[in-house]
Amino acid sequence: MASAKQRELDLTEFPSGTVTEYTTLVCLACIFDIFTKQLKLAPRTAFSEIKRHTPTIAELTSRGAMRPYFDSEEKHPHCPYCGSAKRWLARFDTYCIEGGKTTDAARRALLRKLPKAEDQFVVSEKKSDSGAVFFEWLDTLRRSLDLNDETWLIDASRMYLERREPKTNWDEVFDELRAVRRSSRLSEGWERDGARLFLAPSLYSEALLIQYLVSRSHAHGGLTLEGRLTLMELVRRLRYSGYLEQLSITEHDPGEVFEKVVNHLAATHEWSSISTGGGRVSGAAKKVQVRTGSGSDRVEVAKRSSRKSSKSRKSKSAPPEPEQITTEPVKLHYLIDRRDFLEKVKSVYASYAG
Ligand SMILES: [Zn+2]
């Protein structure tokens, strides 16, 4: 049997942040139990039914799994429903790949290389939008970072930059890095000086905003490279750095400004295509600008109302999301690795039948 290491997929061709991995365990003892005791199938029939089984995307990616699925971080997990040990437990690995210019070629190349027999891999597609992708990305950040360890601020800056500039080798840039600062010299881009990374004001502003969004449920206000900030203090910094002017945001109410800047980030999932330099107005902000000129005193940003109620996540800590946001459609490609499941079903059946 191939080790876990050998069977890991090579995702190095995908820009960082465009692939989200989910792992869900399934208890075969529980499944067999359901099929043989509740549905009264003979073991052989149950076996062939179970072998064809692929959980739904919701079952594979939900953070609150239900029997026979469960999540576990343990090295030697046991089924929380029946107590079964490792050999009864199979793993589904699910890779959610954001469709788009930066990933399409890599995705096709990856799919071509995968084994085809026995549905070892199953691909499933879902329509989504840049807003949902953005909030999901924030959610993943929040989970992967330890907010009690202040180095998370540097990690979050890095994850933001990886998404903003996917072609840069950030490993190199962040190697031995000690601090991230706002540059008073650069008008765009970034530069490393010794152990410090200097970001142009617009990049620095967005990094602060991401940090605020990730942490603001964790404590009052949000934690950022500039310390703990209230919304008003955050908005003041965004204004001071020229970021609001760059996005043509003229509102003064912090809540309205906040909604605008969040909408700006949620308007596209390919941030690398938005300019941040030289005071140029991005496409998304331009749309808002046109509407302002139409005479209404409150700017209407929404074209497609995209309520995020479809998310069944139990992330109570997630910040409230704007009611209406301008988004672009994004196709999500789910790649489900069934190899471990198929192997375990076979070995379990062998012992069951024998
Ligand atoms: Zn079980």
Boltz pocket constraint, residues with backbone or C-beta under 6 A from the ligand:
constraints:
  - pocket:
      binder: B
      contacts: [[A, 27], [A, 28], [A, 29], [A, 30], [A, 79], [A, 80], [A, 81], [A, 82], [A, 83], [A, 84]]
      max_distance: 6.0
